Amino acid sequence: GQILINGFDFKKLLPHSAHQWITYMGHDPMLLSDSIKNNICLGDELDLDHYLKMVCLDQEVGELKNGPDTLIGNGGMTLSGCQQQRVALARTLAHAKPIIILDDPFSAVDPATEQQILANLKSLKGHVILLMTHRVHCFSQLDQIIYIHDHQVSVGKHEDLLKKNAGYAELIEGGQQDAHYR
């Protein structure tokens, strides 16, 4: 197959130049012992409020004594796990390249906040977002799903995969049952 980015074949990309195309947010937020603002902006002049709104963190930060200038401590220890993830996601979005890879960015986020962040992510233009997640309840909102099981790959919309792939349908049904017990 072929992956084209603005007409350029991704296979021809030199390994050391991938950083020009890809922004990655890992599963564990890597935060600086600094302010919320500096963790997101990394010294750049950016519209911080925009990124705080994108990750549904604007009200919480606004309620802090020092707002975005609040120091978060080593690794963000003064923030909840949910807040840490959203600061890391805001930083990722603030410095986004055409391809954004998000590794389970909602594992500590409540479902309502996750839904709003997903809607905000869908509003981004000019980016391909690869979302890796275990939270199957959001799959129906995604444009395309890549389902990998036993070295077999299926790609399609949620509804199509439910009809065509028994393993995917079983995963979704099991995930929905698990959600009822939470």
C-alpha positions as CSV (number, residue, x, y, z in Angstrom):
1,G,0.0,0.0,0.0
2,Q,0.8,3.6,0.0
3,I,0.5,6.5,2.5
4,L,0.5,9.9,0.9
5,I,0.8,13.1,2.9
6,N,0.0,16.1,0.7
7,G,1.0,14.0,-2.3
8,F,4.3,12.8,-0.8
9,D,4.8,9.1,-0.4
10,F,5.5,8.4,3.3
11,K,7.8,5.5,2.4
12,K,10.2,7.9,0.8
13,L,10.5,9.9,4.0
14,L,13.9,9.7,5.6
15,P,13.8,8.3,9.2
16,H,15.3,11.4,10.8
17,S,12.7,13.7,9.2
18,A,9.6,11.9,10.6
19,H,9.5,14.5,13.4
20,Q,8.4,17.1,10.7
21,W,5.3,15.1,10.0
22,I,4.4,13.3,13.3
23,T,3.4,14.4,16.7
24,Y,3.1,11.6,19.4
25,M,1.5,11.6,22.8
26,G,2.5,8.6,24.8
27,H,0.3,6.7,27.3
28,D,2.0,8.3,30.3
29,P,2.0,12.1,30.4
30,M,5.6,13.5,30.5
31,L,5.2,16.8,32.3
32,L,7.8,19.3,33.3
33,S,8.2,20.6,36.8
34,D,6.9,24.0,35.6
35,S,3.7,25.9,35.1
36,I,0.7,24.6,33.2
37,K,1.3,27.3,30.6
38,N,5.0,26.4,30.1
39,N,4.1,22.7,29.9
40,I,1.7,23.4,27.0
41,C,3.4,26.3,25.2
42,L,7.0,25.1,25.6
43,G,8.2,28.7,25.2
44,D,6.2,29.5,22.1
45,E,3.7,32.3,21.9
46,L,0.4,30.4,21.5
47,D,-3.3,30.9,22.2
48,L,-3.2,28.9,25.5
49,D,-7.0,29.4,26.1
50,H,-7.7,27.6,22.8
51,Y,-5.8,24.5,23.7
52,L,-7.2,24.5,27.3
53,K,-10.7,24.6,25.8
54,M,-9.8,21.8,23.3
55,V,-9.1,19.5,26.2
56,C,-11.8,20.7,28.5
57,L,-9.4,22.1,31.0
58,D,-10.1,25.8,30.7
59,Q,-12.5,26.1,33.6
60,E,-10.4,24.0,36.0
61,V,-7.3,26.0,35.2
62,G,-9.3,29.3,35.6
63,E,-10.2,28.2,39.1
64,L,-6.6,27.7,40.2
65,K,-5.1,30.5,42.3
66,N,-2.4,31.2,39.7
67,G,-4.4,30.1,36.7
68,P,-2.2,28.8,33.9
69,D,0.9,30.1,35.8
70,T,0.2,27.4,38.5
71,L,3.3,25.3,39.1
72,I,2.4,21.6,38.8
73,G,5.5,20.0,40.4
74,N,7.7,17.2,39.3
75,G,5.8,15.2,36.6
76,G,2.6,17.1,37.4
77,M,2.2,15.7,40.9
78,T,-0.1,18.5,42.0
79,L,-2.6,17.6,39.2
80,S,-5.0,14.6,39.1
81,G,-4.2,11.9,36.5
82,C,-7.1,13.2,34.4
83,Q,-5.6,16.8,34.5
84,Q,-2.1,15.5,33.7
85,Q,-3.4,13.7,30.6
86,R,-5.3,16.8,29.4
87,V,-2.2,19.1,29.9
88,A,-0.1,16.6,27.9
89,L,-2.9,16.4,25.2
90,A,-3.1,20.2,25.0
91,R,0.7,20.4,24.5
92,T,0.4,17.7,21.8
93,L,-2.3,19.7,20.0
94,A,-0.4,23.0,20.4
95,H,2.6,21.6,18.6
96,A,0.7,19.3,16.2
97,K,2.1,18.1,12.9
98,P,0.0,16.7,10.1
99,I,-0.1,13.3,11.7
100,I,-1.0,13.1,15.4
101,I,-0.6,9.8,17.2
102,L,-2.4,9.5,20.6
103,D,-1.8,6.5,22.7
104,D,-4.7,6.0,25.1
105,P,-5.1,9.7,25.9
106,F,-8.4,9.2,27.7
107,S,-7.6,6.4,30.2
108,A,-8.0,8.7,33.2
109,V,-10.7,11.0,31.6
110,D,-14.4,10.6,32.5
111,P,-16.7,9.6,29.7
112,A,-18.5,13.0,29.4
113,T,-15.2,14.9,29.1
114,E,-13.9,12.2,26.7
115,Q,-16.9,12.8,24.4
116,Q,-16.4,16.5,24.4
117,I,-12.6,16.2,23.6
118,L,-13.4,13.7,20.8
119,A,-15.8,16.2,19.3
120,N,-13.1,18.9,19.6
121,L,-10.5,16.6,17.9
122,K,-12.9,15.9,15.1
123,S,-13.1,19.6,14.4
124,L,-9.4,19.8,13.7
125,K,-8.7,20.3,10.0
126,G,-5.5,19.3,8.1
127,H,-4.5,16.5,10.5
128,V,-4.7,12.7,10.5
129,I,-5.3,11.5,14.1
130,L,-4.4,7.9,15.0
131,L,-6.1,7.1,18.3
132,M,-5.1,4.0,20.1
133,T,-7.6,3.2,22.9
134,H,-9.2,0.4,24.8
135,R,-12.4,2.4,25.3
136,V,-14.7,0.8,22.8
137,H,-17.7,3.0,23.5
138,C,-16.0,5.8,21.4
139,F,-15.4,3.6,18.3
140,S,-18.8,4.5,16.8
141,Q,-17.7,8.2,16.6
142,L,-14.5,7.5,14.7
143,D,-14.2,8.0,10.9
144,Q,-12.2,4.8,10.4
145,I,-11.2,1.9,12.6
146,I,-8.2,-0.4,12.2
147,Y,-8.9,-3.6,14.0
148,I,-6.0,-6.0,14.3
149,H,-6.5,-9.6,15.7
150,D,-4.4,-12.7,15.1
151,H,-2.2,-11.0,12.4
152,Q,-5.4,-10.0,10.5
153,V,-6.2,-6.4,9.8
154,S,-9.7,-5.1,9.1
155,V,-10.3,-1.4,8.2
156,G,-13.7,0.3,8.0
157,K,-16.4,2.3,9.7
158,H,-17.7,1.0,13.0
159,E,-21.1,-0.1,11.5
160,D,-19.4,-2.0,8.7
161,L,-17.0,-3.8,11.0
162,L,-19.8,-4.8,13.2
163,K,-21.5,-6.5,10.3
164,K,-18.4,-8.0,8.6
165,N,-16.1,-9.0,11.5
166,A,-17.3,-11.3,14.2
167,G,-14.3,-10.6,16.4
168,Y,-14.8,-6.9,16.3
169,A,-18.5,-7.3,17.1
170,E,-17.7,-9.5,20.0
171,L,-15.1,-6.9,21.3
172,I,-17.7,-4.2,21.1
173,E,-20.5,-6.2,22.7
174,G,-18.1,-7.2,25.6
175,G,-16.9,-3.6,26.0
176,Q,-20.5,-2.3,26.2
177,Q,-21.4,-4.9,28.8
178,D,-18.3,-3.9,30.9
179,A,-19.4,-0.3,30.7
180,H,-22.7,-1.1,32.3
181,Y,-20.9,-2.4,35.4
182,R,-18.8,0.7,35.9
